[in-house]
Amino acid sequence: MNDYEKIKDYLFLGLVDIKWHRSELRNVVHKTIGDIAITLYVNAGSTEKGITYLKVRSEYLDEWGMEKDEVLHAALLNTYHMDPPRIYDLKRLLCDPDYEGEEFMNVEGYSISDEKKRAGICLSTKGFSNGAVAIFYPEVAEKLADFEDGDYYVVFGNVNMAVIYSAKLCHLEDLENALSDFYKNEVSHKAFLSDKIYYYPKKRNRFTMLQNRLKILITKIHMDNEE
């Protein structure tokens, strides 16, 4: 862990809700995005129970002689290559165990019907694990804006997915009501990510967190300096 050159290829990012992890995040490398922490992890190897991964403590930045944003950006690219973005049909996902979603970033002619836009575009990663982070991958947010032909809302169903709704086709009040009902019944603290709705205006290329119908600017798309 003390040598960045040896460990860098094993670093990746995941999203953590701040509400339930505030104390542990104090000493962990992360970047705050609204009520979400984009958090640095290291793949510590595999066991019989699966892959072991650990949050990276902030003290390692000094040992590596690296700036936080530089490390996070490199880890974001790692995450993209390890777990590429996919769009999912949730009904098919439930019925087909071999279904790994649909490639969309560099697929000529790929399109999404208005019916699916109204129902919500399910964004995740290949394998449907740690998929909510895919919204922050390079060029993904912009590509989704092209599909939506404009602005859109983002609802984080849990740490494994983000659901994208066209601002032209969906009403914010309906999304708020649906989100409230969903979190009352469905999500454990372990999988919980955010009960807020995020907004992406295509022309500004930024995410905004909605708080009581107010739009609060929180970040640029890319993993550059915080604002």
Beta strands, then each sheet from edge to edge (+ up, - down):
strand 1: 11-17
strand 2: 30-33
strand 3: 36-47
strand 4: 50-55
strand 5: 85-88
strand 6: 121-125
strand 7: 152-158
strand 8: 161-166
strand 9: 197-200
strand 10: 206-211
strand 11: 214-220
sheet 1: 1+ 3- 2+
sheet 2: 1+ 3- 4+
sheet 3: 5+ 6- 8+ 7- 9+ 10- 11+
end
